[in-house]
Structure formats: structure tokens, C-alpha cells
């Protein structure tokens, strides 16, 4: 079986199919994790006030079973096949015919595509398997940040430790570079945050951005941090200006920075070394 996965075509196909299934799970994470966080904050606030926490239906990533938010129709296994079920149902709930957002199959398809591309690039190696974990985490963080401007510690902190653990075996870089990358990643944005707040009195970004860049530093090493920050700033500036010009997005409306860090991190993971060499003229 392992020998079969060593074939690039087989591993790419297997990773793509796995990505479709992971994408289906990411839809659950993206929807439920922010709600779980808000419920936890509400319970903590109630406890500090000496009140009983709000009586709500238990919610986790596993329970309750997925269902239509309009009619409560439970989603069966056949109705939950990535992409295919949405197409067969023509984007509507089987119970009440309410429209189902095309975002769900889009996330599944993009996750499958990214998994396949990573598998083709890295092959059936520790770096290739690790890249699948990084893609899944960064994709979830990207959509959650767009939706809620939150970067959950439940994803960023494990991602940091996984990066350090992989690089203890020199998967992407050496452990010393990974540890320095984690520290430098956090401190660089932390410093920008406080300088911006000192001069403007406003908060330019959230602490989740610091933790995300620390995690990327743990995966890629400190050498990739300048490229990651540069790429994320360029993409963020282009998107931000475009939103203000095309979508009339107000200057005072905050724009999440996490998605641009995530995109830059993936670019640095795949093409970071060639881009750095080209820039330095080496």
C-alpha cells in the first residue's frame, strides 16, 4: 500500500479525494467553532457575574448531527457527499427546498484541489503529509477570519506546536530556525501592533495574527518570515484598495489580515526558497 502511494499520480489522486472529505469537515469547523467560542465566553462572563450560564443545546464539532437551519431536516450520509450531494440536490434542502449556499461545495472543492497540488509538489513524504495539515488549518482560519475576524487559538496554537514537532526532524527547516521563527513571527507583529497603537491610539490587528505568524515561523523557519510578511502586505493592500474602490468598503471598516498571512504562508511553503534566491540574485 505504501509503495502504491509513492507513485505521484496515485498520491495526488488520493490526496485530492481526502481533501474533499476534509473540506466537508472544515465546513463544520468554520460554522461551529466561532459559535462554540462565543458560548464559552458567555458562560465565563456569567460565571464572573455569579449567574448561571445560558441554557443552550450542547454543541461540539461532532454533535449534534448536521441539519438544515431552516426546517431542521437531518443531513443524511448520502446528502453529505462532498460536492456531489450539492449538485444532485441542486443546491436545495431535501426537506424544505431552502437554498444551500454554494460556499459549502466550493470549500470542499478548493480543499481537494489544494491537497492535490501539495501532494503533486511534495510527493508522498513527511513534507507532503505535513503540507496537507497546514493547508487544512490555514483554509479554516482564512474563512473564519473573513466571517468573524477571529483566529481561534484552538487552531493557531496546535499549528505552532505541530510545526515545531515536524522540524525537530528537519522536515521543512532545522529546529533552531523553527524556534527562532516562532519567536520572531510573534514579536514582529506584536511590535507593529503596539507602535501603531502608540501613534494612532487604535488597534491595527488582533493577537490572533501574532499567533498565526508565529505558527508559520515554526513551520517555515525565520528565513521565510520577511517574504511571508511582504507577500501578505502586498496582497492585503491590493485587496483592501480594491474593496474600497469597487465595493465602496469604508476606510474605517476593519479588514482581516489573517487570510493574507495564510495565503502568503502557503506561497512561501511551496515557492519560498526559489523566490528568495531570485530576489537575492543567488
Secondary structure, 3 states (H helix, E strand, C coil): CHHHHCCHHHHHHHHHHHHHHHHHHHHHHHHHHHHHHHHHHHHHHHHHCCCCCCCCCCCCCCCCCCECCCCCCECCCHHHCCCHHHHHCCCECCCCCCECCCHHHHHHHHHHHHHHHHHHHHCCCHHHHHHHHHHHHHHHHHHHHHHHCCCCHHHHHHHHHHHHHHHCCCCCCCHHHHHHHHHHHHHHHHHHHHHHHHHHCCCCCCHHHHHHHHHHHHHHCHHHHHHHHHHHHHHHHHHHHHHHHHCCCCCCCCCCCHHHHHHHHHHHHHHHHHHHHHHHCC
